[in-house]
């Protein structure tokens, strides 16, 4: 390790005590997955689990950053809560570099010591977040931030990792982005706990809202439509079929550049938190999230184990044979993995 | 507290804050530099226009950057740059390197370098030079 640290005080303790420089440095350590970062995560883990994690996702240019800016300002004004913002932007797949520009929209928050904004590049991760975003959120949580807002990259249809991480997922739409077929496709809209139609001062807002409403109606029908003698008739869905305790995502109109609709959005988020707590879904969510995290760590440990025990030349040889189509990738994996411990690791499904 | 001796451990990305302090609205230079550093594999945090020294130092702290690049075309560089460097130090970010781009008269060049600015780039400066200097500054 090139890096030399002079440690007068444990960095995790400094973070818990509110040292902002220590926090910033630790975030870098955690993002780079250094031994010091991992050690601090272990120490901070018992202190985390209190913050409300809000995910904000949506297509590029729908106004996520401006909305996060407004939401954070609202929380600072009304509730005096400490806010952390993790703003994720994509890394270049070619150079690994990135321009992280979300702060440009968050200048209103500058100068407030109880707001901490951290930009992250995805560094090759494809689910809309970076590999270390969950760990970064945990550090903020342990550092005593009440709300951690996680803004994803401009997400398309399948960047849904944020729903696993956040307690409340806000999906931001804007007028003119797609019709009702887009709205019934699987993916990003499914993960919404709160739907936002931002830029609601633009034409086409009714259509966008209608498409989202009909999508929700398909998912959570409150009445059944049937045709009788060529006439559309409706009947209420029997009470038994209506799942009690089901959260139906509200649709909020906002104009984030003017701060319109933000109070209502904050209320909708608050309602969702109450729903999570009352229904017990909060605990279910926490368990699911930690399960995924545990699984990822196991995978990583297995991978490390593999790298430690298998000669890279063997991997290279296997790759050569695969490239020449002498053996299949599945056979190559079987040979390589059996090299570690015969028969104990399952071969991947073909 | 922890003090960083050298900012680069293996695999660590260079993080650069590109900021426009002061009141001029000419951000093309800043964007060209941000883009060039991105293409050199660095992570560039861009703050946007009209930042106060306090805002820039705060962003540099939160983002734990290695380098701050300032773009000033208003002529106020001799007021803004020292203030920003002072605030960085006050925040404990003594390792952060600062470079400046913009319209900088020759007579100020020497004084800025004396203050510890690692590079000063005027119109026509090559982005390759900036990239090389940033890498050198961070390395050592």
Interface residues (C-beta under 8 A of the other chain):
Chain A: X1 X2 X3 X4 X5 X6 X7 X8 X9 X11 X14 X19 X20 X21 X22 X24 X25 X27 X28 X32 X34 X91 X92 X95 X96 X97 X98 X99 X100 X101 X103 X104 X107 X110 X111 X116 X117 X118 X119 X121 X123
Chain B: X1 X2 X3 X4 X5 X6 X8 X9 X10 X11 X12 X13 X15 X34 X35 X37 X38 X39 X40 X41 X42 X43 X44 X45 X46 X47 X48 X51 X54 X55 X58 X59 X61 X62 X63 X64 X91 X92 X93
